[in-house]
Amino acid sequence: MTVEFQVMVIAFIRDWYMLQAQTSTGAKREEFTRRAKMYDGFIQDVAKPVGGDE
């Protein structure tokens, strides 16, 4: 699997969690939002250019 494909799949999962958070309330909403942010953080890490922050 290529990195691009993995990021695409993770972005899809993140979007699904965001959608669930929008239609949920209370504790479930917080859980879905937390998971979406976790996936978002992973995408940000992968998207960084190799060799630091240019």
Secondary structure, DSSP 8 states (H G I E B T S, - for coil): --HHHHHHHHHHHHHHHHHHHHH--HHHHHHHHHHHHHHHHHHHHHHS-TTS--
